[in-house]
Amino acid sequence: NITINSGTLNISGAFTGGAGIGGGPGGNGGNITINGGTINVIADGGGAGIGGGYKGNGGIITINGGTVNATGECGSGIGGGGVEGNGGTITINGGTVIATGKDGAAGIGGGLEGNGGNVTINGGTVNATVNDGGGAGIGGGVDGNGGNITINSGTVNATGGNGGDGIGKGSGGTDDGTLTLGDGVKLKVSYNNSIWSDYDGTNHDKYMKTVTILTSSSSYITYLEDGHIYSLNSDVTIDHFVIVSGNVDLFLPDGYTLTASRGIIVTEGNSLTINGEGIGTLIANGVSGFAGIGGTVDVGEHDCGNITINGGIVNATGKDGGAGIGGGWKGNCGNITINGGTVSAIGESQGGAGIGGGFSGNGGNITINGGTINATGNLSADGIGKGQGGTDVGTLTLGEGVKLKVSSDNSIWSDYDGTNRRRYMKTV
């Protein structure tokens, strides 16, 4: 039994195979309680920073306060040792905890090939990361499962390694485990140090997947595949078509720009959700008959699918009858929801709407809950609604508190009352 109440403790290069604090080679962590103080631990040779030695489980670890910085090697930062060491029972009630797993181990939970065990966070600030390998931020090491993880309070940042979940299984694991959030708890999970997503407790899979980083390309079609999250770690230009297949998330980190020189194709039956931070920017320019984001000129692909914009800066331009966001030439708009961000959508030529139908296409279902939106149609096309020659403006729903200004000549603006759909529209 080890109890630390106060003071400063620095441990570096622990005995080969042993934990920094806890079990020796093959030994479990025992009962470890930290009530305060400053603890800096770096283990060596397969042990956890705090918990099990090489091939040892984490034991019972309770942190009530203080500042704890623990790094394992092949073993977790806090929990199981390397090679099949499970996390044990880990409870964090307060303090500041930084836990780093290396060489296939989780930050908090299992060592290499170890499962996550039982992890409960009731308070404090917890940063769980992986320095190298595919362990989870909180959960299993490489080939390890997620375990039972409960977060009732506190601030939790969890970053998985290569193929490992932010919270859940490690790379090669088969079971995410269980994740339970207390009332009012908000969680951020990450797949590298720049991509953070809200987790609402209802969709574990969506926020536990590995992010694919896009790179510049001039020669090949870029397919965004079902169930994946895509992002940037630099400015990226794709000079060929970008095609959404299935349900796709695109994340725009603050300060980076994605330029899709031939637009992003989202046809009927497919969905794209755009999440952006700060000035993370998407520029999407459709080619002749294509929307900037949405449908195409090709037979069977005119109509737009589902597009949701939650933040960032989105500039979309359709060409020769394509909407800025919505249908391609002769294409109808699908379901478009804008919850935030700054959106500029232009039907550049031959009668495409800013947001809505392409030339001869109808308006679809458009919902605006927030953000700043500038939408301009071409010729007699609506700013938001049907394209030139379309027969149905579709539906436009404004969230509570959202005000829309409309104009027929781009100089005299009046409040939108829900009955008079004019050519130019923008939110204020």
Secondary structure as the mmCIF struct_conf table of DSSP 4:
data_model
#
loop_
_struct_conf.conf_type_id
_struct_conf.id
_struct_conf.beg_label_comp_id
_struct_conf.beg_label_asym_id
_struct_conf.beg_label_seq_id
_struct_conf.end_label_comp_id
_struct_conf.end_label_asym_id
_struct_conf.end_label_seq_id
STRN STRN1 ILE A 2 ILE A 4
BEND BEND1 SER A 6 GLY A 7
STRN STRN2 THR A 8 SER A 12
BEND BEND2 GLY A 13 GLY A 13
HELX_LH_PP_P HELX_LH_PP_P1 ALA A 14 ALA A 14
BEND BEND3 PHE A 15 PHE A 15
TURN_TY1_P TURN_TY1_P1 THR A 16 GLY A 17
BEND BEND4 GLY A 18 GLY A 18
BEND BEND5 GLY A 20 GLY A 20
STRN STRN3 ILE A 21 GLY A 22
TURN_TY1_P TURN_TY1_P2 PRO A 25 GLY A 26
STRN STRN4 ASN A 31 ILE A 34
BEND BEND6 GLY A 36 GLY A 37
STRN STRN5 THR A 38 ILE A 42
BEND BEND7 GLY A 45 GLY A 46
BEND BEND8 GLY A 49 GLY A 49
STRN STRN6 ILE A 50 GLY A 51
TURN_TY1_P TURN_TY1_P3 TYR A 54 LYS A 55
STRN STRN7 ILE A 60 ILE A 63
BEND BEND9 GLY A 65 GLY A 66
STRN STRN8 THR A 67 THR A 71
BEND BEND10 GLU A 73 GLY A 75
BEND BEND11 GLY A 77 GLY A 77
STRN STRN9 ILE A 78 GLY A 79
TURN_TY1_P TURN_TY1_P4 GLY A 82 GLU A 84
STRN STRN10 THR A 89 ILE A 92
BEND BEND12 GLY A 94 GLY A 95
STRN STRN11 THR A 96 GLY A 101
TURN_TY1_P TURN_TY1_P5 ASP A 103 GLY A 104
BEND BEND13 GLY A 107 GLY A 107
STRN STRN12 ILE A 108 GLY A 109
TURN_TY1_P TURN_TY1_P6 LEU A 112 GLU A 113
STRN STRN13 ASN A 118 ILE A 121
BEND BEND14 GLY A 123 GLY A 124
STRN STRN14 THR A 125 VAL A 130
BEND BEND15 ASN A 131 GLY A 134
BEND BEND16 GLY A 137 GLY A 137
STRN STRN15 ILE A 138 GLY A 139
TURN_TY1_P TURN_TY1_P7 VAL A 142 ASP A 143
STRN STRN16 ASN A 148 ILE A 151
BEND BEND17 SER A 153 GLY A 154
STRN STRN17 THR A 155 THR A 159
TURN_TY1_P TURN_TY1_P8 ASN A 162 GLY A 163
BEND BEND18 GLY A 166 GLY A 166
STRN STRN18 ILE A 167 GLY A 168
HELX_LH_PP_P HELX_LH_PP_P2 LYS A 169 GLY A 170
TURN_TY1_P TURN_TY1_P9 SER A 171 GLY A 172
BEND BEND19 THR A 174 THR A 174
STRN STRN19 THR A 178 LEU A 181
TURN_TY1_P TURN_TY1_P10 ASP A 183 GLY A 184
STRN STRN20 LEU A 187 SER A 190
BEND BEND20 TYR A 191 ASN A 192
TURN_TY1_P TURN_TY1_P11 ASN A 193 SER A 194
STRN STRN21 TRP A 196 TYR A 199
BEND BEND21 GLY A 201 THR A 202
TURN_TY1_P TURN_TY1_P12 HIS A 204 ASP A 205
HELX_RH_3T_P HELX_RH_3T_P1 LYS A 206 MET A 208
BEND BEND22 LYS A 209 LYS A 209
HELX_LH_PP_P HELX_LH_PP_P3 THR A 210 THR A 210
STRN STRN22 VAL A 211 ILE A 213
HELX_LH_PP_P HELX_LH_PP_P4 LEU A 214 LEU A 214
STRN STRN23 SER A 217 SER A 217
BEND BEND23 SER A 218 TYR A 220
HELX_LH_PP_P HELX_LH_PP_P5 ILE A 221 ILE A 221
STRN STRN24 THR A 222 LEU A 224
TURN_TY1_P TURN_TY1_P13 ASP A 226 GLY A 227
STRN STRN25 ILE A 229 SER A 231
BEND BEND24 ASN A 233 SER A 234
STRN STRN26 VAL A 236 ILE A 238
BEND BEND25 HIS A 240 HIS A 240
STRN STRN27 VAL A 242 VAL A 244
BEND BEND26 GLY A 246 GLY A 246
STRN STRN28 ASN A 247 LEU A 252
TURN_TY1_P TURN_TY1_P14 ASP A 254 GLY A 255
STRN STRN29 THR A 257 ALA A 260
TURN_TY1_P TURN_TY1_P15 SER A 261 ARG A 262
STRN STRN30 ILE A 264 ILE A 265
STRN STRN31 THR A 267 THR A 267
TURN_TY1_P TURN_TY1_P16 GLU A 268 GLY A 269
STRN STRN32 SER A 271 GLY A 276
TURN_TY1_P TURN_TY1_P17 GLY A 278 ILE A 279
STRN STRN33 THR A 281 SER A 288
TURN_TY1_P TURN_TY1_P18 GLY A 289 GLY A 289
BEND BEND27 GLY A 292 GLY A 292
STRN STRN34 ILE A 293 GLY A 294
BEND BEND28 VAL A 297 ASP A 298
TURN_TY1_P TURN_TY1_P19 VAL A 299 GLY A 300
BEND BEND29 ASP A 303 ASP A 303
STRN STRN35 CYS A 304 CYS A 304
STRN STRN36 ASN A 306 ILE A 309
BEND BEND30 GLY A 311 GLY A 312
STRN STRN37 ILE A 313 LYS A 319
TURN_TY1_P TURN_TY1_P20 ASP A 320 GLY A 321
BEND BEND31 GLY A 324 GLY A 324
STRN STRN38 ILE A 325 GLY A 326
TURN_TY1_P TURN_TY1_P21 TRP A 329 LYS A 330
STRN STRN39 ASN A 335 ILE A 338
BEND BEND32 GLY A 340 GLY A 341
STRN STRN40 THR A 342 GLY A 347
BEND BEND33 SER A 349 GLY A 351
BEND BEND34 GLY A 354 GLY A 354
STRN STRN41 ILE A 355 GLY A 356
TURN_TY1_P TURN_TY1_P22 PHE A 359 SER A 360
STRN STRN42 ASN A 365 ILE A 368
BEND BEND35 GLY A 370 GLY A 371
STRN STRN43 THR A 372 THR A 376
BEND BEND36 ASN A 378 ASN A 378
TURN_TY1_P TURN_TY1_P23 LEU A 379 SER A 380
BEND BEND37 GLY A 383 GLY A 383
STRN STRN44 ILE A 384 GLY A 385
HELX_LH_PP_P HELX_LH_PP_P6 LYS A 386 GLY A 387
TURN_TY1_P TURN_TY1_P24 GLN A 388 GLY A 389
BEND BEND38 THR A 391 THR A 391
STRN STRN45 THR A 395 LEU A 398
TURN_TY1_P TURN_TY1_P25 GLU A 400 GLY A 401
STRN STRN46 LEU A 404 SER A 407
BEND BEND39 SER A 408 ILE A 412
STRN STRN47 SER A 414 ASP A 415
BEND BEND40 GLY A 418 THR A 419
BEND BEND41 ARG A 423 ARG A 423
STRN STRN48 TYR A 424 THR A 427
#
